[in-house]
Amino acid sequence: MGGVEDEDKVPFEEALNKTGFGLYSYSLISLSGLVVIALVCTAYGNTIIVPTSACELETTTAQRGILAAAPVVGLIIGGLLWGYLADVFGRRLTLIISLISSATVNSLASISVNWVMLMILQFIATLLSSGQYSMAMTMLSESVPIIKRNIVVLLVGSIFLLAQGVMAVLAIPIIPLTFSYELPTLGIYWNSWRTLLLMYSTPSIVSAIWLFFMYESPKFLFAKGRELEALSILKKIHRINNLGSKSEYNVKSFVLEITTNSGSKTAKERILPLFKSPLLKNTVIMTTLFIFQQVGAFQVWLPTITNQLVEILNTGEGSNLTLCSILRSSISAPPDPHAVPCSLNITSLLIVLAVGAVQSVTNTIISLVINRTGRRNMMMFIAAFCGSCGIIVNLVPNAIGSAVFFFFFLIGIVNIGLYTAMAVALFPTYLRALAVSFTMTGSRISSFASVQILNQLLESNCEVGFYVFSAIFASSAVIAVFLANDRRS
């Protein structure tokens, strides 16, 4: 009898492995991907909204830079807060609150009467959505067997990379529309960019509804000492993952582990371990890697850059110029009298979609080989290769060639998924959501400055922008050397 009882009592990770990988796992992966799309539509939708609203709101270059960077501030401020709340109150409940509140405020932004109101509301919406990526990734990684964890996190990372392309797809049928209905009470005109902004709130609402039918992270409940609830959820996950199978879930209780945490720690006690040995080294390295991830600043201005590139090439000129020379030429080029003012060229939006698709496919391929190469080695190679491509952009006097190297440089954004997967593996359960949010905050702080600086450099000294930001990104390969080589493990 005692031997049977011992078999029924297993470590948590083994109990999670016994749930299998099936319908519930696929549903959670899909939901996590939709949450990531919801975040991108809320926090980065302004990459399309800023240029298309410029005519009506009469924004200057500096004001457009502020509009583009304001959501980044929301990501910086809110990331740690939501990470803490998720570690205290649970991933599922916190995520539902975040999705509903951010969708509400983002919808209100569609009736902004001026650029300041748009900036404030988008800042608040992003503040409310800032923890969605880390919460979704954490909830997913804590609900699937350990052998599948790397792959599912990287697959959702692929969806994150495709999300800007999804935004472009939503914009293609809406932005070119010329309708304009006056709303005299507000003194504004309801037009295409306002409709698109409302559309960008839809993924958040759908995700929140979907989450009502999902379960809390069983590992979170286990770490909080709520073992019976964790066991109940594991049984439900097993039943859904094994529909049509007669296999029984024979786990009756868990072997207590040192990682189990009572959940009674104060905020200070939760944060301090990140800055003490043995976690301090990982905290510093992962934060630095996120800070050195400078591809994101170019991603913010990608719709604008591709729009200017397409407009110049459509004139039949600029074929023997570098990308930066083309961007300078577009500033002085006369506007197309047949185009909708401040609209984005459909071809440029399709290019944005193509870039997102290539990034997503690249990330998927990485997820298939990552166990052989190791996350550290892979992100070192990507940083060195893509950073070098960013430098070469200035050295190729051919429009297509220069643009191709620019798109290779943009593939470097896939390192965000690798960094996130690495952070999830490096920190214990009771600190994980907070740790991922904290390390990602480094990227958001640098992005706020980078978006502003790059906005000015693209008009005044584009080459310097590519040289500096590309070199910083390439140097992160050196920083990653100090992480443990996870290839063997």
N, C-alpha and C positions, 0 to 999 in steps of 0.2 A: 504493500500500500504506500509506504513512504517513498518508494522509487517512482510510483505513478505521480504522486503529488509533486515531486521534484521536477518531473517532466512538464507538468502544467504550470510551473513557476519559472519564468524565463526573464532575461534582461529585456528592457523595453525595445531596443533595436531589433532583437530577434522576434519579439511579438509583432512589431510593425512589418517585418519581412514576411511573416506568416499570413498577413492579409492579402498578399499577392498584388498583382498589377493588372487591373482590368477596367471595367466601365467607370467606376468612381474615379480612378486615377486619371483616365482620359478626360473625364468631365472637369476635374479640378485643373488639369493642364489648360483646357480650353478656357475655363473661367479666368485663370490667372493671366492668360494671354489677352482676354478682353479687358481685364482690369488695367493691364499695361497700356492698351490702346486708349482706354478712358483717361489715364494719366497724361499720355502724350497729347491727346486732343485738348485737354484742359490747360496743361502747362506750356505746350509748345505750339498750340494752334495759332498763336500770334505770329509765327513765322510766315503764315499766309495772310492773317488778318491785318497785320501792320502795314504791308505794302498796299493791300487792296482798300484799306480805309483811309489812306493818306489824302486822297482828294477831298472827301467829304469833311474829314476832321482837320484838314489843312495843316498837317504835321511837317515840321522841319526835319533835317537829318538828325539833329541832336535829340529831338522829341521821339523820333522813331527808334533811336537807340535806347532811350529810357523805357519806351513801351516794350521793346524786345527783352530788356534786362529785368524789368519789374517782376515778372513771374519767377525769375531765378532767385530773387530775394525771398519770395514766399517759400521756395524749395529749401533755402538755407535755414530760415527761421523755423519752419514747420517740421523738417525732417527728424530732428532729435525728439521733438515733442511727441510725434506720432509713434516713433520707435519705442519711447518710454511707455506710452499708453497701451501699445500692443503687448508689451511685456507684462503689464499689470492687469489689464482687463481682457486680454485675449485678442487673437488676430481677427477672428470673424466679426465680432461686434464692432470693434474699432474700425474695421475696413468698411462695414456697412454705413456707419455714421459719416465717415470720410467721403464716401461716394455720393451719398444723398446730398450732403451739405455743399460739396464742391459743384455738383451739377446745378443746384439751385442758384448759387451765386454766379456761375458762368452763364447761365441763361439770362440773368438780370443784366449782365454786361452787354447783351445784344441791344439794349435800349439806351446805351451810353449817349449822353448829349454832347460830350466833348472828349478829347483825348485823355484828360486828367481823370475823368470818371471811369473811362475804359481801363486806364492803368490801375486805378485803385481796386476796381472790382476783379480784374484779372489777377492782381496780386493776392487778394483775399481767396479767390477760387483756387489758386495754386497753393496757397498756404494750407488750405483744407485738404488738398489732394496730395501733398508732398510726401506722405509716407506710404502711398499706395503700392509703389513698385517694391519696396523692401518688405512690406507686410505680405503682399501676394507671394513673393519669392520665398519668404520664410515659412508661410503657411503651407505652400506646396512642398518644400523640401522636408518639412516635418511630418508629412502625411503619405509619403511614398517610401518603398523599400530603399535601403541605402545603396544597393547596387544600381538603381535607376536614378539616383539623386542628381548626379552630375549632368546626365543627359537631359532630364526634364527641365532643370534650371537653365541650361543653355538653349533648349528649344524655345522656352518662353522668352529668353533673351533675343532669339531670332524674330519673334513676333514684335518685340520692342523696336527692333531695327526696321521692321517693315511698317511700323505704325505711322511714320511720317509719309510713307507712300500711300497708306490708307487715307490720311488727311488730304493728300493730293487728289485721290480718287473721288472723295466726297466733294472737293472743291471744283473739279472739272465741269460737272453739269450745272453748278450754281453760280460760280463767280462771273462767268461771261454774261449772265442774264442782265438785261438793262432795265428791269422794272424798278419803279421808285414810287412808293405810296407815302404821302405825307401823314404824319401823326402830329396834328397841330397842338395837342395838349403838351407834348414833350418838345415840340419845335424841331423834330428830326424827320428824316425820310427812311422808311423801311425798305431796304434794298438787299442786294445779294450777299454782301459781307456780313450783315446782321443775321440773315437767314442761316448762313454757314456757321456762325458762332453758336446759334441755337442748336444746329445739327450736331456740333461737337460735344454737346451735353448728353446726347442719347446713349453712348456707350456706358457712361457712369450709371445711368438709371437702370439699364438692362443688367449690368453687373450686380448692382445692389439687390435687385429682385432675385437673380440667380443665387446669390449668396444665402438667401433665406432657406434654400433647399440643400445647403451643404453643411458639413459638420465642422466644429471647432478643431483646431490642431490637437491631435491626441497627445503629442509630445509636450505641448504647452501645458495641458491639464496634468500630465504626469509630473512635469517639473514643478508644478504648483502644489503637488501632493494630493491631487484629486484623482486617485488611482481608479476608483470604481467608475467614474465618468469616462476616463481615458479607455478603460477596458470595454465599456459599453459601446463607445464610438468605434473602436477597433473591430468589434464583432460586426457592427453595421457595415463598415467599410469592406470587411471580408465577404459578407453576404452579397453586396453589390458587385464586388470585383469577381465573384465566382458564381454568377447567375447561371443556373442550369447544371451546376456541379453539386454533388452530394457531400463534398468535403466539409468537415466540421472544423470550427475554430476551437482548438482544445486548450488555449491559454486561460488559466484561472486567476493568476495573479502575477505580479512582477517581482523580480529580484531587485532589491533596493540597490541603487547606484550612488556613487559619490556625487554625480552630477545633478541628482535630484535636489531641487531648491524649494524651500517652503513658500517663497513668494512674499515673505514678510519684510524684506529689505526696504530701506528708504531709498529715495531717488539718489542721494549722495552715495550710499553703499552700493548701488547698482552701477553708477558711472565710474567710481574710483578704480575698480579692478582693470579697466581699460588702460589706465595710466600707471599700472604697477606690473612688475615682473610676475608671471612670464608673458602676459598679454601686451605689455608696452611695445615691444619690438614689432609685433604684428600690427598694432594700432598705427604706429608711426609709418611703417612701410606701406600699408594699404591706403592710408590717408594721402601719402605722398603720390602714390600711383594714380589715385583718383584726381589729385590736383594737376598732375602732369598730363592728364587726358584732355588735350587741347583741341581734339577734332570736333567736339561738340559745338564750339563757337562758330565754326564754319558751317556746321549742320543747320544752325539757326538761320543763317543768311543764304542757305542753299537755294530756296525758291527765287530769291532776288538775284543771285548770281547766275542761275540758269536762265532766268528771264532776260537778263542783259546779254548773255552769251547768244541766245537764240535770236534776239532782235538784231544784233549786229551781223550775224551770219546770214540772216534773211535778206540783208541789204546787198549781199554779194561781196562784202568787204571783210577785212580782218583775218583772212585765212592764213596769213603769214605772221600773225602776232601771237604773243604769249597770252595766257588767260588774263593776267593783270593789265596788259596793254588794251585788251578788248574791253575790260571793265572801265578803264579810263575813257575809251572812245565812246562808250554808251552814255556817259554823263553829258557829253556835248552834242550827242545825236538828237535830231529833231524828233518829236513824238509822232507815232503813226496816227494819221488823222482818221483811219478806219477802225481803230481799236477802241474798246471801252476804256475811258480814263482810269488809270491806276489798276486795271485788270491785269492778271497774270496770263501770259501766253500759254495756251493749252499744251503746246509741245514742251515747254519748260516744266509744266506740272507732270507730264508723262516721264520726263527725265528724272524728276524727283522720285516718282514711283519706281522707275528702273533702278535707281541708286539704292533705294530701300530694299528692293527685291534681291539685288546682288549682295547687299550686306546680310540680308536674312539667309540666303542660300549659303553664303560663306560661313555664317555662324552655325548653320545646320551641319555642314560638312565637318566643321571643327568638333561639333558634339559627337560625331561618329568616330573620330580618331583621337579624342582628347585623352582617353585612358592609356593610349600607347605613348603619346608624347608628354603628357603631364601638363597641367594648367600653367605652371610657371614658365616652362620652356616655350609653350605656344605663345603666351602673351609677350615674352621677350622677342620672339621672332617677328610677331605682328608689329610691335612698336618700332623695331629697328627698320623693317621693310617699308611700312607705310609712312613713317616719319621721313625716310629718305626720299620717297616719292613726292612728298610735299615740298621738299627743297628743289627737286628736279622740275617742278611746275614752272619755276622762273627761268629755266635754262633751255626750254624747248620752244623755238620760234615758229610754232605751228599751232593753230587754234585747236584742232582736233587732238593732236598729240599732247598738248599742254592740258587740255580738259581731261584726257584719259588718265594722266598721272594725278590730276586732282581727284578724280573718282577713286583711284587706287588709295590715295591718302585718306579719303572718307571711309574706306573699309576699316580703317583703324578703330572706328567706333565700336567694333565687335569686342574690343578688350573690356568694355564695361561689363558685359556678361561674364567674362572670365574673372574679372575682379570681384564681382558679386558672388560667384560660385566659390572663389577662394576665401572670401570673408565669411561665408556661411560655414565653411569647413574649419576655419581657424578659431572661431569663438564658440563658447559653450551655450547651451540652449537658453538659459535664463538671461543671457546678455546678447543673444544673437540679433534680434530685431534692432536693439539699440546700437549695437556695434556696426551693423550694416548701414544704418541711417547715419551714424556719426562719420564713418569713413567716406560715405557718398557726399556728405556735406562739404568735404574738402573740394570735390569736383565742382559743386555748385557755387562755392565762394569764388573759385578761380574763374568759373564761367561768367559770373556777373561782371567781373573786370574785363574778361576776354571779349565778351559780346560787345561791350562799349568801345574798347580799344580797336577791335577789328572793324567795327562799323565805320570808324574814322579812317583807319588805314586803307580800307578798300577804295576810298575816294582820294586819299592824299598820297599814300605810299604803300601800295598793295604788296610789293615785293618783300618789304620788311616784315609784313604780317606773316607771309608764308615762311620766310626763313626762320623767324623767331619761334613761332608756334610749332612748326614742324620739328625744329631742333629740340625743343623742350619735350615733345612727345617721344621722339627717338631716344632721348636720354633716359626715359623711364625703363628701358631695357636693362640699363646698368643697375637701377634701384632694385629691380626684381631679382637680381642675382642673390640678394641677401635673404630671400625667402627659401624655405626648405624645398628641395626638389621632390615633388610629389609623384614623379613618374612611376617609381617602384610601388608606392602604396596605392 
